[in-house]
């Protein structure tokens, strides 16, 4: 009886989380002015209107079609809004706004899908039709939506300020006086074990690339206590970092020269100085904030200072390891994430000064390692030993095991709390500059 009650409670909690994730993405679309909903802020991506339909189409195709075997009652839109675009590679999309349905049609489709899905998910008759574990499927739907809440923020960040509406809760960044940046330093990490991934025997949700859990030995190394800041990266620029070929790999050098890239994407030169483009305003470059750059730019900076980017295992060791050999669930210990531990879970739209969350430090005194910006690693995104793709979403990870994507760890200000688990892996290509991605360096 207790087991049955717990199962029902868990399902009800998942339904509440699904509703909550919908509220997050609904709120995100409300910051876009109506006339901008057919814009394409990032050339490699779909227009904004696609994503308004995509989130519901994904849920329908995954839950109703794949997992429950229902016939699609709205085939045209189910297909139209089914798939996004990998950010880099191949030709750019050439569709026009007139190629997409009217917003009223898309909204009607979304409403119809939500109502039908809610009826199905609440039906006892449907509960007997699941072809895959329903808790796993619903977790996939929830986290897929929350991932888009973050990647859509990257896109909307590139919209001109006048085409967005800041929410009423937004506090202008210029109202706060900047503090002096912290002094950079490195922390010694002793040799030890890092556990990557989740053991399949454990009954907890993870994406297919998070399995199988395994341990690796990590030799001793030193790591930056703080993320590299805008101020530190500005020094790299002033000393000719974008003009010195020896700092760049061949493909990275070709990219910055072909695209005429000479500064981070979030920066803009103005009257001899630098302006930072935050989500809803521009402000003088905050020198103490973590710099957001592509993997190519992070790697070049690391070579400039005679260091390297950490491997995925080194990140884990620095973030979750302890001198005693035990590993923590979170850098600070076992307590669940909260606003004292870092800049994550939609608390802010932009970064904050590095070192602002001492309660989030790891056992080795590494700051900001969870939140305030994803962190690039030098590790290619590859399957762990024992990897098995989700049978209902086979391409989620396998499509990106191509030697072009690099693992990112940690979290950004727009990363949901449920994805702060130790095993979660993010990834992007080296030449995609729009991600809320920071970095720190290591010495071996």
N, C-alpha and C positions, 0 to 999 in steps of 0.2 A: 504493500500500500504506500509506504513512504517513498519507495523507488519510483512508483507511478506518479506520485504527486510531484516529486522532484523533476521528473521528466517533463511534466506539464508546465511546471514553473520555468524550467529552462526554455521551453518553446515560447511561452508567453514573454519571457525576457528578450528573446530574439526578435519577436514581433515588435516589441517596444523599441528595440534598437533600430530595426528597419525604419520605423516611423521617424525616429530621431535623425537617422541619416538622410531621409528625404527632406526633413526640415532644413538641414545644413545646406543641401544643394539648392533647394528652393530659394533660400535666403541669398545664396551666391548669385543666382541669376537676377535677383532683384536689384543688385548694384549696377547692372548694365542698363543704360538708357534705351528706351524702346527703339530708337533709330539706329542703335549700334548692334542689335541682335543678329544682324546678317553680316557683320564685319568678320574679317579674318585677321586677328591681331598678330598671329604667327603664321608666316607664309607656308610652313610645312604642315600645318594643321587644318582641320575642317573649320568651317564657319561656326560661330557660336550657336546658331540655331540647331546645328547637328546634335550638339551635346544635350540640348533640351529634350530632344527625342531619344537620344541614345541610352540614357540611364534607364528609362522605362522599357525600351526595346530589349536591352540586355537582361533586365529582370524577367521579362516575359519569356524570352528565348531560353534562358537558363532554367527557370523554375517550372513554368507551365509546359514548355515544349520538351526540353531535354529531360528534366527530372520526373515529370508527371505524365508525359506523353499526350498532352492535349493538342488538338488541331489548332493551328494559328487562325484566328478569326480576322486578323488585320495584316495579311501577308505583305502588302506593299510597304507599309511603314516598318514592319518587323525587319524586312530586308534592308530598306533604305538607311535605317538608323543602327544597323547591327554592328558595324566595324569602324574603328577609328583608324588613324594613320600613324605609323611609326615615325617619330620626329624627323629623322635624318636619313637620307638615302633615296635614290630614285628621283623622278621628276616631281615638280611641285604641282599641286592640284590647280586646275584651271576653271572650275565651275564658277558660275555667276550667281548672285543672289536670286535671280528669277528662276534658277533651276531648282530651288527648294520650295517646299509647300509653304503656304501662308501660316503665320504664327497661330492663328485661331485653329487651324487644322491640327497643328502639332500639339497645342494645348488640349484639344478635344481627345486626341489619341492618348496622351499621357493620362488624362483623367479616366478614360475608359479602361486602360491597362491597369491602373492602380486599383480601381474598384473591382475588376475581375480577379486580380491577384489576391486582394484582401479577402474576397469571398472564398477563393480556393484555399488559401492558407488557414482560414478559420473553419474549414469544413472537415468533419470527421470522416466523411466518405473519401475525400481526397487524401487523407492521411494514410490510407491503405494502398495508394497508387505509387508511392515514391520508389523510383528505381535506384536511387542513391541515398546515402544517409542524409536526411533532411536537414539536420543541424549543420552539417558541413556545407550543403548547398546554400542555405540561408546566410551563413557566415560569409561565403564567397560574394553573395549579392550585396551584403552590407558593406564589406570592406572594399569591393569594387567601386561602389558609389562614393565612399569616403576618400578613396584614392583620387577619384575624379574631382572631389571637392578641393583637393590640393593641386592637381595638375591644371585644373581650370583656373585656379588662382594665378598660376604662372602665366596663363594666356591672358587673363583679364588685367594682369599687371602691365601688359604691353599695350593696352588700350590707352589712348590719350585721356588725360585726367578729366577733360570736359565731357567725355562720353560715359562717365561713371558717376554714381551717386553714393557717397559714403554713408554707411548706416548711421542711424541716430546715436548709437553707442560709441561711435568712433571719436577718439580724442586726438586732436591735431598734434603731430610730432613736434612741431616748432614751438609748442607751449612749454617744453621742458628744456632746461639748460643742460648742455652736454657735460659729462664728467671727464676728467683726464683719463686717457686709456691706461689699462694695466700694462706693466712691463712684461715683455715676453720672457719666458723661461722654459727649460725642458725638465722633464721628470724621468728618472731612471725606473725602468720596469724590469724586475728580475725574470729570469727564465722560468717558465712554468707551462701549465696546460691551459688551452683554450677549448671550450666545448662549443662547436658550431652546430646549428640546427636543433631539431626536436626529435627525440626518440619516438619511433612510430608506435611503440607500446603505450606511450602516455596519451591519455584521453584529453587532448587540448587541440584547439584549431590551429592550423598553420597552412600556408599555401604549399603547393607541391614542391617548390624549390627549397623549402625549409627542412625537408626530410632527406636523408636519414641523419639523425643526430650522431655526431662523432667527435672525438677529441684529437687535438694535434698538439705537439710540443712546440713551444715558441721560444727561441733563444732570447737572451737578454737584449734590450734595446732601450733607447731614450725617445720620448715623444714630447711634442709641444704641450705644455699645460693648457694653453688656450688655442682656439682657432686663429688662423692667420687673419689679421684685421685689414680693413681698408687702408689704414695708415701704413702698415707694413707693405702692402701691395703697391701703394703709391710710390714708395721708395724704389721698388723693382721697376716700375714704369719710368721714373725719372732717371734711372741709371741705364735706360735703353733696353729693358727686358724684352720688349716686343720687336726689337731690331737685331738682337743677337741670336743668330741661327743655332748656336751650340746649345742653347737652353731648350730647344724644341726637337721633337722627333720629326722625321721627314714628312710624314703625313700631316702632323700638326702645323709645321711650318708652311706647307702648301696651303693649308686651310686659312691661316690667318692672313697670308699674303693675297690669296684669291678673293677673300671676303673683306679685305682691308680692315681687319680687326686690330685695334691698337689700344683698347681699354675695356674693362668689364662692361657687360651689357647694361647694367643698372646705373652706370655713370654717364654724365653728359658734361662736356666742357662748356664753361660759361665765364666770359670776361677774365680769362687767364686762370680760372680756378675750376673746381669740379663740383657739380651738382649731383645729388643722389635722387633717383626717381623711385620714391616709395609708392605704395599702392594708390594712395589718394592725394599725394602732394609731392612737391619737390623741396629739397632742403640742402643746405651746404653739406658736403660729404662728411658723414659721421665717422671720424677716424677710428673710433673704438669698436665699431660694429664689425662682425665677421664679413669678409669679402665673399660675394657670390660670383663664382666663375665656372667655366667649363672645366672638364677634366684636363683638356690640353693646356689651359692656362695654369691650373693648379700644378701640373707636372713640370711646366717650365719654371715656375717660381721655386719649386722644390730643388730643381737643378741649380738655379741661381744661388741658393743659400747652401749648396753642397749637401743636401739631404735628399729624402725621397718621400713619396706618399706611403702611408702604412698599408700593409696587407690586411685582408679581412680578418685573419687570425690575430694580427697585432692589435687591431682595433678592439677585438673581443677581449684580449688579455688586459689591455689598458682600461677598458670600460667596466668589465665585470669580474676580473680576477682580484685576488687578495694575496697578501704576503703569506697567509696561512695555507693557501692552496685551495680554499673553498671558492666557489663562484657565486656571484649574486644574481638575483633575478633582474635587478636594475642597478645602475651604477652606484646609487646611494644605499642599496639594501633591498629588503623585501617589501617595503611599504608601497602601496599603489601610487601612480603618478598624481601629483597635484601641482598647483600653481607656484609652490615654493621651490620646486625641483628643476624647473626649466621653462623655456619659451616654446611651448607646444600645445596641441589640442585646441587650436583656434582662439587662443587667448589674445593674440595680436595679429596684425596684418604684415608686420615687418620685423626685422631683427631688433635686437637690443644689444647694448654693450657687452662684450665678452666678459666673463667672470662675474656676472650679475646674480648667479644662483649658487652660492656656496653650499646650500643644502642638497644640491644635485651632484656634488663631486663624487668621483669614484674612490675606491679604497686607496688608490695610488695618488690621490689628489689631482686628478685630471678634471678640469672644469668643462662645463658646457658640452659634454660628450653625448648628451641626449637632449636635443632641442636646439633652437636658434640657427638651424641650417643643417641639412644632410651633410655627411662628410664623404668625400671621394676616397676610395682606396685604390691601390695599384692592382687589385685582383680582378681578372676578367670574370664576368658572370658565367659560371659553369655549374653543372649539376653536382650535387654531393653524391658520394657513393651510396647506392641503393635508391637513387631517385626513381620515382614513378610518376608520370604525368596524371593529372586528374582525368578520369575517363570521360567526364562531362565537359571538360575545358582543356583539351589536350595541348592547345597552342599557347596557353598562358605563359609558361616559362620556356618551353622548347623552341618557340619561334625566335628567342633571343639568345640562345646558346650558339652565337655565331662568331665569337671572337672579336666583336665590335663594341660590346656593352661592358661597362665596368660597374662593380658592386659599390653601392653607397650604403652607409650605415648611419644610425642615429635618428634624427628627425628634424623637421623644420617647424616654424611657427604654425604652419597650416596642416600638420600631421595629426590625425586623430589618435586619441589615447590608446585605443585597442591595438594600434600598430607600433606601440612602443615596446613590445615584447622583444626579448633578447635575440630571438631567432629571425626576426623579420629582415628581409633583404630587399633593397630597392636597387634599381639599375637604370643607367642611361648611356647613350653613346658619348664619345669623347668630345664631339664638336657641337653639342647642344647647349647653348649659353643661357637658356631661360629658366633653368631649375634653381630652386632655393638651395644651392649646393655650396657649402663651405669646404674647408679642408684644414688639416694640420700636418706637420711633417715629422718624420722619424729619422734617427741616426742609428745605424746598426753597429 
